[in-house]
């Protein structure tokens, strides 16, 4: 089996980190530069800045937080997918609910990593995504498998919401008004 040229240690690639928390952006950038010294890592804090950056350079990977200050990371995922050469998106979030993972993946994210996962899982997700595979944090995958076995065919009401309805519900839960 031939290796993906991006996976060779000396092959450069670029990662766009999108998170509205400066400390998180800096931590991700530092970790990623340490693990992938051949990678160019650029970080932004807003959807507008992320889109401007993604239009100025072709990124192989975009790490996108699901909840951003200016807009939803789900919206950004959809918008990034409209670029002529869209990055492969890895959602990074504190949300561990199946609904968030499923919706984000349906919108075009290739992988999903929770912010409480160990750093090696983020690195594994990047490698898998570069190779064209999907990745979900191990703990989440186990949780979903267990829920699937217990749940059977019974679904949750929130799973029937549209993407926009789910985003509005998230905003209401954070105390924002209609």
Secondary structure in CASP SS format (residue, H / E / C, confidence):
PFRMAT SS
TARGET T0000
AUTHOR 0000-0000-0000
METHOD secondary structure of the structure
MODEL  1
X C 1.00
X C 1.00
X C 1.00
X C 1.00
X H 1.00
X H 1.00
X H 1.00
X C 1.00
X C 1.00
X C 1.00
X C 1.00
X C 1.00
X E 1.00
X E 1.00
X E 1.00
X E 1.00
X E 1.00
X E 1.00
X C 1.00
X C 1.00
X C 1.00
X H 1.00
X H 1.00
X H 1.00
X H 1.00
X H 1.00
X H 1.00
X H 1.00
X H 1.00
X H 1.00
X H 1.00
X H 1.00
X H 1.00
X H 1.00
X H 1.00
X C 1.00
X C 1.00
X C 1.00
X E 1.00
X E 1.00
X E 1.00
X E 1.00
X E 1.00
X E 1.00
X C 1.00
X C 1.00
X H 1.00
X H 1.00
X H 1.00
X H 1.00
X H 1.00
X H 1.00
X H 1.00
X H 1.00
X H 1.00
X H 1.00
X C 1.00
X C 1.00
X C 1.00
X C 1.00
X E 1.00
X E 1.00
X E 1.00
X E 1.00
X E 1.00
X C 1.00
X E 1.00
X C 1.00
X C 1.00
X C 1.00
X C 1.00
X E 1.00
X H 1.00
X H 1.00
X H 1.00
X H 1.00
X H 1.00
X H 1.00
X H 1.00
X H 1.00
X C 1.00
X C 1.00
X C 1.00
X C 1.00
X C 1.00
X C 1.00
X C 1.00
X E 1.00
X E 1.00
X E 1.00
X E 1.00
X E 1.00
X E 1.00
X C 1.00
X C 1.00
X C 1.00
X C 1.00
X H 1.00
X H 1.00
X H 1.00
X H 1.00
X H 1.00
X H 1.00
X H 1.00
X H 1.00
X H 1.00
X C 1.00
X C 1.00
X E 1.00
X E 1.00
X E 1.00
X E 1.00
X E 1.00
X E 1.00
X C 1.00
X C 1.00
X C 1.00
X C 1.00
X H 1.00
X H 1.00
X H 1.00
X H 1.00
X H 1.00
X H 1.00
X H 1.00
X H 1.00
X H 1.00
X H 1.00
X H 1.00
X H 1.00
X C 1.00
X C 1.00
X C 1.00
X C 1.00
X E 1.00
X E 1.00
X C 1.00
X H 1.00
X H 1.00
X H 1.00
X H 1.00
X H 1.00
X H 1.00
X H 1.00
X H 1.00
X H 1.00
X H 1.00
X H 1.00
X H 1.00
X H 1.00
X H 1.00
X C 1.00
X C 1.00
X C 1.00
X C 1.00
X C 1.00
X H 1.00
X H 1.00
X H 1.00
X H 1.00
X C 1.00
X C 1.00
X H 1.00
X H 1.00
X H 1.00
X H 1.00
X H 1.00
X H 1.00
X H 1.00
X H 1.00
X H 1.00
X H 1.00
X H 1.00
X C 1.00
X C 1.00
X C 1.00
X C 1.00
X C 1.00
END
